[in-house]
Amino acid sequence: MNYTKSGFTLIELLAVVLIIAILTSIAVPQYRRSVQRAESMEALTNLRTIFDSAKRYRAANSEAPLKLHGLDVSFFDADTPGNSSFNIGKFHYTFTTNGFSACRISAGSYANTYCFTMYYNYKSGSAQYKDLLACTSSTPKYSWLCEALSTSKLGSMYVIGS
């Protein structure tokens, strides 16, 4: 009987597995960064939409809005638009008298992630800033995102736009 050997050797299979592992170790972190950047751009778009609507509300009512309900925008996935804070997607939005913020929710909280904050008026020393959009991060894990989106730095905040 003649046996013909066909198939792959163990060394060849190990080499292929090693190459796949190396490519995966390069691709997965880049994919995660792309997803994080896309999520942050969605939050920025929502924040700017709310901010524009809040400016119109302030012009008409001479006061800052403290909830999404009453503005001329709506989001189908906002969980409690009648409250001063609500969730849209993976971000927690909060209204204050001087603006509002969107913080990334991570494992049920947003303490160790990053936040975008829009200020109607912001004072830093003797300087006054109007309609300021800033990014802050409490952990180095997300500080790259604030740095990548910013145009300048103001104290511990990264300023986005002008």
Disulfide bonds with the S-S distance in Angstrom:
Cys103-Cys115 2.00
Cys135-Cys146 1.91
